């Protein structure tokens, strides 16, 4: 497998036949895309490119790490209903308050409040990330909130420092 623009385009248009093929293609497309986003074009760097060997290592690492993980594609309320058990750990990364440009589906204030109420009623464990916003700090004032200072790299033109919150009970 060589990483080149034409092969990447082919893999985006033709996802594969088996689960293994689709997983490998997904990793290849994401790792060879600008900032990990398939739609933003082929990753071109004069200083850092991912090698074929490293991509294969990453595929094995992902496989090992996710061997006991279940990833669903359902409304979050339905996921909570189906999987809430004392041994379950939910990781949530909901749309950040005020960031209307990064998500296909945004949350209203009522959605953020509903998520908070549902998280507090879960039998299982939970942890999630949010952008720093006064409403979120108020909603989760009874929780542990850790600040992580990061540089936003998704949009290189708008590269800036920001605070992300990691919240858990």
C-alpha positions in Angstrom: 0.0 0.0 0.0 1.6 3.2 -1.1 0.2 6.5 0.1 -0.6 8.8 -2.9 -3.3 11.2 -3.8 -5.0 9.0 -6.4 -5.2 5.9 -4.1 -6.6 8.0 -1.3 -9.3 9.4 -3.6 -10.1 5.8 -4.7 -10.4 4.7 -1.1 -12.7 7.6 -0.2 -15.0 6.6 -3.1 -14.8 2.9 -2.6 -14.9 1.9 1.1 -14.2 -1.8 0.7 -16.1 -5.0 1.0 -15.2 -6.5 4.4 -15.0 -4.9 7.9 -11.2 -5.3 7.8 -10.9 -3.5 4.4 -13.2 -0.7 5.6 -11.3 -0.2 8.8 -7.9 -0.1 7.0 -9.3 2.3 4.4 -10.7 4.5 7.1 -7.4 4.7 8.9 -5.5 5.4 5.6 -7.9 8.1 4.5 -7.9 9.8 7.9 -4.1 9.6 8.4 -3.4 10.9 4.9 -5.9 13.7 5.1 -5.2 17.3 6.2 -5.7 17.5 10.0 -7.3 14.0 9.9 -10.3 15.2 8.0 -11.1 13.3 4.8 -12.9 16.2 3.1 -10.0 18.7 3.5 -7.8 17.1 1.0 -4.6 15.1 0.7 -2.0 15.7 3.5 1.1 17.2 2.1 4.0 18.0 4.4 7.6 18.9 3.7 8.6 17.9 7.2 6.4 15.0 8.4 4.6 12.3 6.5 3.4 8.9 7.8 5.2 5.9 6.4 3.5 2.7 5.3 5.1 0.8 8.2 3.9 3.3 10.8 0.4 3.2 9.3 0.3 -0.6 9.7 1.6 -0.3 13.3 -1.1 2.2 14.0 -3.7 -0.2 12.6 -2.6 -2.9 14.9 -2.5 -0.5 17.9 -6.1 0.6 17.1 -7.2 -3.0 16.7 -5.8 -4.0 20.1 -7.1 -0.9 21.8 -10.6 -1.2 20.5 -10.9 -5.0 20.9 -13.3 -4.6 23.8 -14.9 -1.3 22.8 -18.3 -0.8 21.3 -18.9 2.2 19.2 -22.5 3.1 18.3 -24.0 5.4 15.8 -27.3 6.3 17.5 -28.8 9.3 19.2 -27.0 9.7 22.5 -30.2 9.2 24.5 -30.7 5.8 22.8 -27.1 4.8 23.6 -27.7 5.6 27.3 -30.9 3.7 27.3 -29.3 0.6 25.7 -26.0 0.4 27.5 -26.4 2.0 31.0 -25.0 -0.6 33.4 -22.8 -0.1 36.5 -19.8 -1.4 34.6 -20.3 0.8 31.5 -18.0 3.8 30.9 -19.5 6.4 28.5 -17.2 8.8 26.8 -19.0 11.8 25.4 -17.7 14.6 23.2 -20.9 16.7 22.6 -20.9 19.8 20.4 -19.3 22.7 22.2 -21.4 25.7 23.2 -21.1 28.5 20.7 -19.2 26.5 18.1 -21.7 26.2 15.3 -19.2 25.6 12.5 -17.5 22.4 13.5 -20.5 20.1 13.8 -23.2 18.6 11.5 -25.6 18.6 14.4 -25.5 21.4 17.0 -26.9 21.4 20.6 -29.3 24.0 21.9 -29.1 25.1 25.5 -31.9 22.7 26.2 -29.9 19.8 24.7 -26.9 20.7 26.9 -29.2 20.7 30.0 -30.8 17.4 29.0 -27.4 15.8 28.6 -26.3 17.0 32.1 -29.5 15.7 33.7 -29.1 12.3 32.0 -25.4 11.9 32.8 -26.2 12.5 36.5 -28.8 9.7 36.4 -26.6 7.1 34.8 -25.7 3.9 36.6 -22.5 3.7 34.7 -19.5 5.9 34.7 -18.9 8.8 32.4 -16.3 11.3 31.3 -16.5 13.9 28.6 -14.9 16.8 27.0 -16.3 20.3 26.4 -15.0 23.7 25.4 -14.7 26.1 28.3 -18.0 28.0 28.6 -19.7 29.6 31.7 -22.9 27.6 31.1 -21.0 24.3 31.1 -19.1 25.2 34.3 -22.5 26.1 35.9 -24.2 22.9 34.8 -21.3 20.7 36.1 -20.4 22.7 39.2 -20.8 19.6 41.3 -18.4 17.6 39.1 -14.7 17.3 38.8 -13.5 19.7 36.1 -10.0 19.5 34.8 -8.7 22.2 32.4 -6.4 21.3 29.5 -4.7 24.1 27.7 -4.3 23.3 24.0 -3.6 24.8 20.7 -6.4 24.5 18.3 -5.0 22.8 15.2 -8.1 21.8 13.2 -8.1 25.1 11.3 -4.5 26.3 10.8 -5.7 29.7 9.7 -7.4 30.1 13.1 -4.8 28.5 15.2 -5.1 29.7 18.8 -4.8 28.6 22.4 -7.9 27.4 24.1 -9.1 25.6 27.2 -10.8 22.3 26.9 -12.6 20.9 30.0 -12.5 17.2 31.0 -15.5 16.6 33.2 -16.5 13.6 35.3 -18.5 13.0 38.5 
